[in-house]
Amino acid sequence: MECIMKASSRNAYTGKIIAITPSAIADEIAIQHESGDIVYSQISHASTVEMGLDLGHQAVALVKATEILVLTENEGYKLSNRNQFTGKIINLTRGFVTAEVLIETPTGLTVNATVTLDGVNRLRLERGHTATATFKASNVVLAVAECIVAEG
């Protein structure tokens, strides 16, 4: 049976768990997307156990577009955010208050960010410009399939 999940998150990255770094309180889970890019999540150790997470398992990393920070001209800076993806802006849709910014990495991973119009103007964001999308591992929600076949 195939499981299909519907989510409101514009950023849903399906991949295999390639690393689990455990600790007493919070574990770091690394998921490798088909693009080769790695998305990191930080979840409670109890959640790791409860979800049955293990190396090689399939998982989905979900990130709300409002949790994405967009940077430009950040060369020479080190960031504490675990997830950092630099690419080209391939779409920019302006609304009345916010804009939707779609960044694509050279490997094909896309990150959708919601940015205020003030932020778009200050950063001078335009289609074709280089930008970095970054987000904290603690803002990544993990999901795993748990399909139950109905008897009968």
C-alpha positions in Angstrom: 0.0 0.0 0.0 1.3 3.5 -0.8 0.8 6.3 1.7 0.1 9.8 0.4 0.4 12.7 2.8 -1.0 16.2 2.1 0.7 19.1 3.8 0.3 22.9 3.6 4.1 23.3 3.7 5.6 24.4 0.4 8.9 22.8 1.4 8.6 19.0 1.6 11.9 17.1 1.1 11.6 13.3 0.8 14.8 11.3 1.3 16.6 8.7 3.2 18.0 9.1 6.7 21.7 9.0 6.4 22.8 10.0 9.9 21.3 10.2 13.4 23.4 12.0 16.0 21.8 11.1 19.3 21.9 13.0 22.6 20.0 12.8 25.9 17.5 15.5 24.9 17.6 16.3 21.1 18.8 14.2 18.2 20.0 15.6 14.9 18.6 13.7 11.9 20.2 14.1 8.4 18.0 13.3 5.4 19.5 13.1 2.0 17.2 14.5 -0.7 17.3 13.0 -4.3 19.2 16.1 -5.4 22.1 15.0 -3.1 21.5 17.9 -0.7 21.1 17.1 3.0 18.4 18.6 5.2 19.0 18.5 8.9 16.3 18.3 11.6 16.5 18.5 15.4 13.9 16.5 17.2 13.6 15.1 20.7 15.2 11.8 21.4 11.8 10.5 22.5 10.4 11.4 19.0 13.3 9.6 17.3 12.5 6.4 19.3 8.7 6.8 19.0 8.9 7.3 15.2 11.3 4.3 14.9 13.8 6.4 12.9 16.8 4.5 11.7 19.5 4.8 9.0 18.2 4.1 5.5 14.5 4.8 6.4 12.5 7.1 4.2 11.4 10.3 5.8 9.9 13.7 4.8 11.3 17.0 6.1 8.8 19.8 6.2 9.7 23.4 6.6 7.2 26.3 6.6 8.1 29.0 4.1 7.8 31.6 6.9 10.7 29.9 8.7 13.1 30.5 5.8 15.6 33.4 6.1 16.8 34.7 2.8 20.3 36.2 2.6 22.3 38.0 -0.1 25.9 39.2 -0.2 26.7 36.8 2.7 30.1 35.6 1.5 32.6 35.5 4.2 30.1 35.0 7.0 29.6 31.8 9.0 26.0 31.1 10.1 24.8 29.0 13.0 21.8 27.7 11.0 22.5 24.0 10.0 20.5 24.2 6.7 22.0 26.6 4.1 21.2 26.4 0.4 22.6 28.9 -2.1 21.1 29.2 -5.6 19.3 31.4 -8.1 16.0 33.0 -7.6 13.8 31.3 -10.2 10.5 32.9 -9.2 9.4 36.0 -7.3 5.7 36.6 -6.7 4.8 39.8 -5.0 1.7 40.2 -2.9 0.3 43.2 -1.0 2.5 42.6 2.1 4.7 39.6 1.4 6.4 37.9 -1.5 7.0 34.3 -2.3 10.7 33.7 -3.3 11.6 30.4 -4.9 15.4 29.6 -4.8 16.8 26.7 -6.8 20.3 25.2 -6.0 22.6 24.0 -8.7 21.6 20.4 -7.8 17.9 21.1 -8.3 16.7 21.5 -4.7 14.1 24.3 -4.4 13.4 26.3 -1.3 10.3 28.4 -1.1 10.5 31.4 1.3 7.9 34.0 2.3 9.6 37.4 2.7 8.1 40.8 3.5 8.0 43.3 0.6 10.3 45.5 2.7 12.8 42.6 2.8 12.5 42.0 -0.9 13.2 45.7 -1.6 16.1 46.0 0.9 17.8 42.9 -0.5 17.0 43.9 -4.0 15.7 40.4 -4.8 15.1 39.7 -8.4 14.7 36.7 -10.6 18.1 35.3 -11.6 19.9 36.8 -8.6 21.9 34.6 -6.2 20.5 34.2 -2.8 20.9 31.8 0.2 18.0 30.2 2.0 18.7 29.2 5.5 16.7 27.7 8.4 17.3 26.2 11.8 17.2 22.4 12.1 14.7 22.8 15.0 12.3 24.3 12.4 12.2 21.1 10.4 9.3 18.8 11.1 9.9 15.1 10.2 7.3 12.7 9.0 7.5 9.0 8.3 4.8 6.8 6.7 2.8 4.6 8.9 0.3 2.9 6.6 -2.2 0.5 8.0 -3.9 -1.9 5.6 -7.6 -2.4 6.4 -8.7 -5.9 7.0 -11.7 -7.3 5.3 
